[in-house]
């Protein structure tokens, strides 16, 4: 099983392997973008702002799912590399059961406190009703959302990134079609957008269920024993990915509060456009890192140092080239993307265009930070990965938001994430050197 993970690859084969993961992450990034686009085009920019303002709830759900899926799949991948196939299957099965319990409990709690959650996220009276409609459907479909992501991580670990791509691409295509029907044709507004997203994610999840029950998967569901030590290790190991997702929600709330002081609802809409562009572009880096993670985990368990160095080298090359291209794309085509996205809202377009010119500098640094964090997750050293993630996504961003706007106004808000990523780059460099020194030694 996964013996192809151990043999020497050319860069072309590496790129062919991670490319489906890149496309998968791009598809995932489009789910919220598609809803915002159709709502902005066919309802109003205020309706779009109401969708964007509750996205931190999605970050919470994604964060929990990524923590459990990424953290556990790295451990399972190491077991596979150690040739402990039966143990890997038991751990995979137990994690699926545990995620089902967590997702249902989360949905029930959030339904009870739904109105309080919407207010906590910063919805004004103007945005409250639409925000409440959108988040209601998101809450009741939380288990579906979590299992979609869970299956995608394990399908990649199983050596089938193309299946994960099919899951996401078909879901995205269905989301676009249903958004057009429900938002534009039927005029269901924000509620239609949320139903479209939930339905498309459900279809993606069904493909994952079929793959692991009726398909040709190597990993199989089987009778398991409760192993809460494994759960704890998965939580610690996947905490960096959870922090990345959840901090995006926290930072979005803080950005929304900050931007409301300077530009009211138009500022929230502009920030929503920029954040959707941000999620799209960083999905490229996330695709590279998530695509390479199972290969690193497997070869770390197999103690194949040569293969680990090969994959790390190819990953860094890919991230370096994509960082430059993404930055240039944001600078050159940003205005056109914003105008197409928002439509006839000159003030929102002007705000977002100016903000993106500054914000885009983060794309030069973020890829390396994500890779180093993911590298430590892949070898089950979650504490280092968590330190990098919490620094770049919360601590440094909070410090920048507290200080910069006092001196340079709204430009301080646009500059917060680029500065945070730049400072984190030095931390990532240190831990990369430590990793090479301790875990990747030159062979005799």
C-alpha positions in Angstrom: 0.0 0.0 0.0 1.3 3.5 -0.9 4.6 2.0 -2.0 4.7 4.7 -4.7 5.2 7.2 -1.8 8.7 5.6 -1.2 10.2 5.6 -4.7 12.1 8.4 -6.3 10.0 11.1 -8.1 10.9 13.7 -10.7 9.6 17.2 -10.1 7.0 16.5 -12.8 5.6 13.5 -11.0 5.5 15.5 -7.7 3.6 18.3 -9.4 1.2 15.8 -11.0 0.6 14.3 -7.6 -0.1 17.6 -5.7 -1.9 19.3 -8.6 -5.3 17.6 -7.8 -4.8 18.8 -4.2 -4.3 22.4 -5.4 -7.4 22.2 -7.5 -9.3 20.7 -4.5 -8.3 23.5 -2.2 -9.2 26.1 -4.9 -12.7 24.4 -5.2 -13.1 24.5 -1.4 -12.2 28.2 -1.4 -14.9 28.9 -4.0 -17.8 27.7 -1.9 -18.2 30.9 0.2 -17.0 33.0 -2.8 -19.8 31.7 -5.0 -22.4 32.5 -2.4 -21.1 36.0 -1.9 -20.8 36.6 -5.6 -24.4 35.6 -6.4 -25.8 37.5 -3.4 -23.8 40.6 -4.3 -24.9 40.4 -8.0 -28.6 39.6 -7.5 -29.5 40.8 -4.0 -27.3 43.6 -2.6 -23.9 44.4 -1.2 -25.5 44.5 2.3 -26.7 41.0 1.8 -23.2 40.0 0.7 -21.9 41.7 3.9 -24.4 39.6 6.0 -23.0 36.4 4.4 -19.4 37.4 5.0 -20.0 38.5 8.6 -21.1 34.9 9.6 -18.3 33.2 7.8 -16.3 32.9 11.1 -18.8 30.2 12.0 -17.7 28.3 9.0 -14.1 28.8 10.1 -15.0 27.2 13.4 -16.5 24.1 11.8 -13.7 23.8 9.2 -11.2 24.4 12.0 -12.5 21.5 14.1 -12.7 19.2 11.1 -9.2 20.1 9.9 -7.8 19.6 13.3 -9.2 16.1 13.6 -8.7 15.1 10.0 -5.2 16.6 9.5 -3.9 15.6 12.9 -5.2 12.1 12.8 -4.3 11.4 9.1 -0.7 12.3 9.8 -0.6 9.8 12.6 -2.4 7.2 10.5 0.1 7.9 7.6 3.0 7.3 9.9 1.5 3.9 11.0 1.1 3.0 7.3 4.8 3.8 6.8 5.6 1.5 9.7 3.5 -1.2 8.0 0.9 -1.3 10.8 -2.0 -1.4 8.5 -4.6 -2.9 10.8 -3.9 -0.3 13.5 -4.1 2.4 10.9 -7.6 1.2 9.9 -8.8 1.0 13.5 -7.6 4.6 14.2 -9.2 5.8 11.0 -12.6 4.2 12.0 -12.5 5.5 15.5 -11.8 9.1 14.3 -14.8 8.9 12.0 -17.0 7.9 14.9 -15.5 10.6 17.2 -16.0 13.3 14.5 -19.7 12.3 14.1 -20.3 12.8 17.9 -18.5 16.1 17.9 -20.3 17.5 14.9 -23.7 16.7 16.2 -23.1 18.2 19.6 -21.7 21.3 18.0 -24.7 21.8 15.8 -27.2 21.4 18.7 -25.3 23.9 20.9 -25.1 26.5 18.1 -28.8 26.1 17.3 -29.7 26.9 20.9 -27.5 30.1 20.9 -27.9 31.0 17.2 -29.1 34.6 17.7 -26.4 35.3 20.3 -23.8 34.0 17.9 -25.0 36.2 15.1 -24.7 39.3 17.3 -21.3 38.2 18.6 -20.1 38.0 15.1 -20.8 41.7 14.7 -24.0 41.8 12.6 -25.6 45.2 12.7 -29.4 45.6 12.8 -29.3 46.1 9.0 -27.5 42.8 8.5 -29.0 40.7 11.3 -32.0 39.0 9.5 -30.0 37.9 6.4 -27.1 36.8 8.6 -29.4 34.7 10.8 -31.0 33.0 7.7 -27.6 32.1 6.3 -26.1 30.7 9.5 -29.2 28.6 10.3 -28.6 26.3 7.3 -24.9 26.3 8.0 -25.5 25.1 11.6 -27.8 22.2 10.8 -25.5 21.0 8.1 -22.3 21.2 10.2 -21.8 17.4 10.4 -22.0 17.2 6.6 -19.4 19.9 6.2 -17.0 18.3 8.6 -17.2 14.8 7.0 -16.7 16.2 3.5 -13.3 17.6 4.7 -12.5 14.5 6.7 -13.0 12.2 3.7 -10.9 14.5 1.4 -7.9 14.3 3.8 -8.1 10.5 4.0 -8.7 10.0 0.3 -5.4 11.9 -0.3 -3.7 9.8 2.4 -5.0 6.7 0.6 -3.1 7.8 -2.5 -6.1 9.0 -4.5 -5.9 12.9 -4.7 -7.9 12.8 -7.9 -10.9 11.3 -6.0 -10.7 14.2 -3.6 -10.6 16.6 -6.6 -13.8 15.0 -8.0 -15.5 15.4 -4.6 -14.7 19.1 -4.5 -15.2 19.9 -8.2 -18.6 18.3 -8.5 -19.7 20.0 -5.3 -18.5 23.3 -6.6 -20.2 22.9 -10.0 -23.5 21.9 -8.2 -23.1 24.9 -5.9 -22.8 27.3 -8.8 -25.8 25.8 -10.6 -28.0 25.8 -7.5 -26.9 29.4 -6.6 -28.0 30.5 -10.0 -31.3 28.8 -9.7 -32.1 29.7 -6.1 -30.7 33.2 -5.8 -31.1 34.6 -9.3 -34.0 32.6 -10.9 -36.2 31.8 -7.8 -35.2 34.9 -5.9 -34.6 33.1 -2.6 -31.8 35.5 -1.6 -29.5 34.6 1.2 -31.5 31.5 2.2 -31.2 30.1 -1.3 -27.4 30.6 -1.2 -27.0 28.7 2.0 -29.2 25.8 0.8 -27.2 25.7 -2.4 -23.9 25.4 -0.5 -25.3 22.8 1.9 -26.7 20.6 -0.9 -23.4 20.7 -2.8 -21.4 19.7 0.2 -23.8 16.9 0.9 -23.2 15.4 -2.6 -19.4 15.7 -2.1 -19.7 13.9 1.2 -21.6 11.0 -0.4 -18.8 10.4 -2.8 -16.4 10.1 0.1 -18.7 7.6 1.9 -19.0 5.5 -1.3 -15.2 5.5 -1.8 -14.5 4.1 1.7 -17.4 1.6 1.8 -17.9 0.4 -1.8 -14.8 1.7 -3.6 -11.3 0.4 -4.0 -9.8 2.1 -0.9 -6.9 0.7 1.0 -8.1 2.2 4.3 -11.4 0.6 5.4 -13.9 1.1 8.2 -13.6 -1.7 10.8 -14.5 -2.5 14.4 -12.5 -0.2 16.6 -11.5 0.3 20.2 -11.8 3.6 22.0 -8.4 5.3 22.0 -8.6 8.7 23.6 -4.8 9.0 23.7 -5.0 8.9 19.9 -7.7 11.6 19.9 -5.6 13.8 22.2 -2.5 13.3 20.0 -4.6 14.1 16.9 -5.9 17.3 18.5 -2.4 18.4 19.5 -1.0 17.5 16.1 -3.8 19.2 14.2 -4.1 22.2 16.4 -2.1 24.4 14.0 -4.5 23.7 11.2 -7.4 24.4 13.6 -5.8 27.6 14.7 -5.3 28.7 11.1 -9.0 28.2 10.3 -10.5 29.5 13.6 -8.2 32.4 13.7 -9.4 33.4 10.3 -12.8 33.7 11.8 -11.5 35.6 14.9 -9.5 37.9 12.7 -12.5 38.4 10.4 -14.6 39.5 13.4 -11.9 41.9 14.5 -11.4 43.2 11.0 -15.2 43.8 10.7 -15.3 45.7 14.0 -12.3 47.8 13.0 -13.4 48.5 9.5 -16.9 49.5 10.6 -15.4 52.5 12.4 -13.9 53.8 9.2 -16.2 52.8 6.4 -19.4 51.2 7.9 -21.2 48.5 5.9 -19.3 49.3 2.7 -16.1 48.7 4.6 -17.3 45.3 5.7 -18.3 44.5 2.1 -14.9 45.6 0.9 -13.2 43.5 3.5 -15.3 40.5 2.5 -14.2 40.8 -1.1 -10.5 41.0 -0.1 -10.9 38.0 2.2 -12.5 35.9 -0.5 -9.6 36.8 -2.8 -7.2 35.9 0.0 -8.8 32.5 0.6 -8.7 31.7 -3.1 -5.0 32.5 -3.5 -3.8 30.8 -0.3 -5.6 27.7 -1.4 -2.8 27.2 -3.9 -0.2 27.0 -1.0 -2.6 24.9 1.0 -2.9 22.5 -1.9 0.8 22.1 -2.2 1.3 21.5 1.6 -1.7 19.2 2.0 -0.8 17.3 -1.1 2.8 16.7 0.2 1.8 15.9 3.8 0.8 12.2 3.4 4.0 11.5 1.5 6.1 13.2 4.2 4.2 11.3 7.0 4.5 8.0 5.3 8.3 8.3 4.7 8.9 9.7 8.2 7.3 6.5 9.5 9.3 4.5 7.1 12.5 6.4 8.0 13.1 7.2 4.3 15.2 10.4 4.7 16.1 10.6 1.0 12.4 10.8 0.0 11.6 13.3 2.7 14.3 15.7 1.4 13.1 15.2 -2.1 9.5 16.1 -1.3 10.6 19.1 0.8 12.8 20.5 -2.0 10.0 20.1 -4.6 7.5 21.7 -2.2 9.7 24.8 -1.5 10.3 25.3 -5.2 6.6 25.2 -5.9 5.8 27.6 -3.1 8.5 30.0 -4.1 7.3 30.2 -7.7 3.6 30.4 -6.8 4.3 33.1 -4.2 5.7 35.5 -6.9 3.0 34.7 -9.4 0.1 35.1 -6.9 1.5 38.5 -5.7 1.8 39.8 -9.3 -1.6 38.5 -10.2 -3.2 40.3 -7.2 -1.5 43.5 -8.1 -2.2 43.4 -11.8 -5.6 41.8 -12.0 -7.0 42.8 -8.5 -9.1 45.7 -9.7 -10.7 43.7 -12.5 -11.5 40.8 -10.1 -13.1 43.2 -7.5 -15.1 45.0 -10.2 -16.4 41.8 -11.6 -17.2 40.5 -8.2 -19.0 43.5 -6.7 -20.6 45.0 -9.7 -22.1 48.5 -9.6 -20.8 49.7 -6.2 -18.1 52.3 -6.8 -17.4 53.1 -3.2 -16.9 49.4 -2.3 -14.8 48.8 -5.4 -12.5 51.8 -4.5 -12.1 50.6 -0.9 -11.3 47.1 -1.9 -9.0 48.0 -4.7 -6.9 50.3 -2.5 -6.9 47.7 0.3 -5.8 44.8 -1.9 -2.8 46.7 -3.2 -1.5 46.7 0.4 -2.9 43.4 1.5 -1.4 41.5 -1.4 2.1 41.7 0.1 1.2 38.8 2.5 1.2 36.4 -0.5 5.0 36.7 -0.7 5.5 35.2 2.8 2.5 33.1 3.7 3.4 30.0 1.6 6.6 29.3 3.5 4.9 29.8 6.8 2.1 27.4 5.9 4.6 24.8 4.6 6.8 24.8 7.8 3.7 24.5 10.0 2.3 21.7 7.9 5.7 20.0 7.9 5.7 19.7 11.7 2.1 18.4 11.6 3.1 15.8 9.1 5.7 14.3 11.5 3.3 14.6 14.5 5.1 17.5 16.2 1.9 19.5 16.6 3.2 21.9 19.3 5.7 23.6 16.9 3.1 23.8 14.2 0.6 25.3 16.6 3.1 27.9 17.8 3.7 29.0 14.2 0.0 29.1 13.4 -1.1 31.0 16.5 1.7 33.5 16.1 1.0 34.3 12.4 -2.8 34.2 12.6 -3.7 35.7 16.0 -0.8 37.2 18.1 0.9 39.2 15.5 -2.3 40.2 13.7 -3.9 41.4 17.0 -0.8 43.4 17.7 -0.8 45.0 14.3 -4.5 45.8 14.4 -4.1 47.4 17.9 -1.1 49.6 16.8 -1.1 50.3 13.0 -4.6 52.0 12.6 -3.7 54.5 15.3 -0.9 55.8 13.1 -2.0 55.2 9.5 -5.8 54.8 9.8 -7.5 52.3 7.5 -4.3 51.4 5.8 -3.2 49.9 9.1 -6.0 47.4 8.8 -5.0 46.4 5.3 -1.3 46.1 6.5 -2.0 43.9 9.5 -1.8 40.5 7.9 1.2 41.3 5.6 3.2 42.5 8.6 2.2 39.4 10.6 3.3 37.0 7.9 6.6 38.8 7.4 7.4 38.6 11.2 6.4 34.9 11.2 8.7 34.2 8.3 11.7 34.6 10.6 10.2 32.1 13.1 9.5 29.7 10.3 13.1 30.0 9.1 14.4 29.1 12.5 12.2 26.0 12.8 13.0 24.9 9.3 16.7 25.0 10.2 16.0 23.0 13.4 14.0 20.5 11.4 16.8 19.9 8.9 19.3 19.6 11.7 17.4 17.1 13.8 15.2 15.1 11.5 16.9 15.3 8.1 20.5 14.4 8.4 22.8 13.8 5.5 23.1 10.1 4.8 26.5 8.5 4.9 
